[in-house]
Amino acid sequence: MLIAFIVLYLVGTVALGWHAAQRVKTSADFAVAGKQLPLFMAACALFATWFGSETVLGASSEFVSHGLIGVIEDPFGAALCLLLAGRLIARPLYKLNLLTFSDFFRLRYNRTAEIVSAIFMAPSYFSWIAAQLIALAIILQTVAGIDRELGVAICTVIVVCYTFVGGMWSVAVTDLVQTIVIIIGLAALAIDVVGQVGGLDVMIASAPPDFFRFLPAPEPTPMIHWVAAWMTIGLGSIAQQDIFQRVMASKTARIAEHACYWSAGMYLSIAFLPLIIAYGGRILYPELMQGDVQMLLPTMVLQHGSLTLQVLFFGALLSAILSTCSGAMLAPATVIGENLVKPMMRSISDAGLLRVMRWSVAGVGVVTGAMAMTRGNIYELVGESSVFSLVSLFVPLLAGLYWKKATATGSIFAMVFGMLGWITSLWLIGDGAENGNIWMQIPPMLYGLAASALGMLAGSLVFRSQPA
């Protein structure tokens, strides 16, 4: 019965995406839904940006293993990113009427900065998408016993199909339905688990010492890593195409800004549901902590939940992952078409650009599907994606919006120096966990961010002239 429900749900999602595709007539329809989303749809789409495998499977496993301080990156950092996006970028970027972040780099800097930003932006999504495909394959493996590699292939085809035809319209419509399913499914399961444990008071009393500690120890190293966890998604994902597309798909600049605030509140509240469920599972079924902790929630529901709870949970989980995965595939495909292929084909028509974007979705699906077959840790994959954009794109984006002296040379230096600084730090010190030197324990992403800021300052102040 559960397998039949999952098959029906996947087929229904594809059908809904194909139905939404009827609205797609131009490349703008495909990329930003023709800028027609009302507040509730825009907020649901922004909420669904990252509410996927990392939140339901990755963050919940980190929470039961390391406590509240282990999930600063997500959901706290993710909610911070949505809040800052509304405050810092929603209105100024919306008014420019762009399709991609890299369009802003062309408008504010020059064509070279556009191409460099696109080259850095597109690959930053591959780890993120691979994480979602792994999570979908885990569901099929857990429920139906399907081999993980085959599961990855099946899930890749499903997501590519409805994203290929409908673009942002398919993403927005399916996100709306999937958000409703997420809330209903996770809320029902959380109420059931809390009831089985005996109430929230019993759960809190059963916690190990410092399990709910939010602030780090008053020492340099824990404090640095705590700040870095906030920054990974909190700052790194501000400069990502998926959140930009959802902002730009809103009907007005005011809706774009307020949708960010609504989605931040939704994310921070709803993301606590899988954490509560996982912690209750740790109390009720401690033997499940002995295996892959990422499998705690699916295994607990399958072994101990009623059919109704199984349907609600896996419906919520499928919704969360599909909504994140489809938007993540669309983002790099749009950048590839608009900012890498289009400049090389100056006479390309809008219909031709639409075809390029669609086939870019298929290409991204092939690459990320291959990655998903060789990697396993969801939380690490998502973290890699956000760090990639943090060290290369965050500084030139903010400088371009709020620093008048920022130049094209400075933006290119910021992207290149930031990436080189991060990679060099990874090579020299790794995670620094076993080294007593405080400088060797600083996360490499912070060195990359510092190098990006220095590159922006040096390039802009030394090479001041640039075309208007």
C-alpha positions, 0 to 999 in steps of 0.5 A, a space after each residue: 500500500 505504501 509503495 503504491 502511494 509513493 508511485 502515485 505521488 511521484 506520478 501526480 507530481 510529474 502530472 502537476 508539473 506538466 500541467 503548470 508547463 502550459 503557462 510557459 511561452 517565453 524564457 522569462 516564463 521558464 526562468 521566473 514564472 513571468 513574474 506573476 507569483 502572489 505572496 503566498 505562492 512566492 513565500 511557499 516557493 522560498 520556504 521550499 528552497 532548502 527544506 529538503 533532505 538536509 532539513 528532514 534527514 541531515 539536520 535531524 541526524 545532526 540534532 540527535 547526535 550533537 544537540 541543538 548546537 549541531 544544527 546552527 547551519 540548518 535550520 537557523 542559518 537557512 532562516 537567517 539567509 531568507 531574512 537577510 535576502 528580504 532585507 538586503 537584495 529583494 527590492 534592489 534586484 527586483 527593480 532591475 528586472 533580471 533573469 539571473 544573478 549573473 545578469 546583475 554582474 554584467 549590468 553592474 560590472 561587465 561581460 567578463 564578470 558575468 561569465 566568471 560569476 556564471 562559471 562559479 555559480 553553476 557548479 555550486 549547485 551540483 553537490 546540493 542536487 546530488 544530496 537531494 537525489 541521494 535522499 530520494 534514493 534512500 526513500 525508495 531503498 527503505 520502502 521498496 528495497 530498490 538498489 540505491 544507484 537505480 533509485 538515483 537514476 529513477 529520481 533523476 529522471 522524474 525531477 528532470 521531466 517536470 522541471 524540463 517542461 515547466 521551469 519555474 512555473 512547475 517549481 512554484 505550483 508543485 512547491 505550493 502543494 508540497 508545502 501543504 503536504 509537508 506541514 500536515 505530514 510532519 505535524 501529524 507525526 510530531 504529535 504522535 511521537 510526542 504523545 508516545 514519549 509522554 509530552 515535551 516535558 518528558 523529552 526535555 527532562 530526558 536530554 543529556 547535559 548541554 543537549 539544548 545548549 545554543 551558544 558555544 563554549 567561551 573559547 576561541 575555537 568553538 566560537 569561530 566554528 559556531 560563527 562559521 556555521 551561521 555563515 555557511 548558509 546564512 550568508 553563502 546562499 544569499 548569492 545563489 540563483 535558486 533564491 534569486 529566481 523565487 524573489 524575481 518570480 513575485 508580482 511586485 517588489 513589495 511581495 518579493 521582500 515580504 515573501 522572504 520574511 514569511 518564508 523565514 518564519 515558516 522555515 524556522 518553525 516548521 524545520 523544528 518538526 523533524 528535529 522533534 520527531 528524531 529526538 523522540 525516536 532516539 528516546 523511544 527506539 535507541 537501537 536505531 542510533 546504532 546504524 546510519 543516523 540519517 536513516 533514523 526517521 524513515 526506519 522508525 516510521 516504517 518499523 513502528 508507525 501505522 500506515 496512516 503515519 507512514 503515508 503522511 511522513 513519506 508524503 512530507 519527505 517526498 514533498 520536501 526533497 522534490 521541491 528543493 531538487 527541482 528548484 536546484 536543477 532549474 537554477 544552474 540550467 538558467 545561468 548556463 543558458 542565459 549567461 554562458 550560451 546566450 552570449 556566444 549566440 548573439 542572434 539566438 531567439 527567445 524560443 531558442 534560449 528556452 530550448 537551451 535552458 530546457 536541455 541544460 536542465 537535462 545536462 545538470 540532471 545527468 551530472 548530478 545523478 552521477 555525483 549522487 551515485 558516488 557520494 553519501 553524506 547529505 549534510 556534507 554535500 549541502 554544506 559544500 554547495 553553500 561554501 562554494 558561493 560564500 567564498 566566491 559570489 557573496 562579496 562581489 554581490 553585496 559590494 555591487 549593491 552597496 559600495 559605489 567604488 566596486 569595480 569589475 576588476 575588483 569583482 573578478 579578483 574577489 571571485 578568483 581570490 576567494 576560491 583560491 583562498 578556500 581551496 588552498 586552505 583546504 589543502 594546507 590545513 583540512 578541518 584543523 581538528 587535530 592541530 593545536 594552532 588556533 590559526 589551523 583550526 579556523 574553517 577554510 571557508 573563513 580564509 576564502 571569505 577573507 581572501 574574497 574581501 581583500 580581492 574586492 578591495 585591492 581590485 577596486 582601489 588599484 584598478 579604479 576605472 571601468 565602463 559606466 
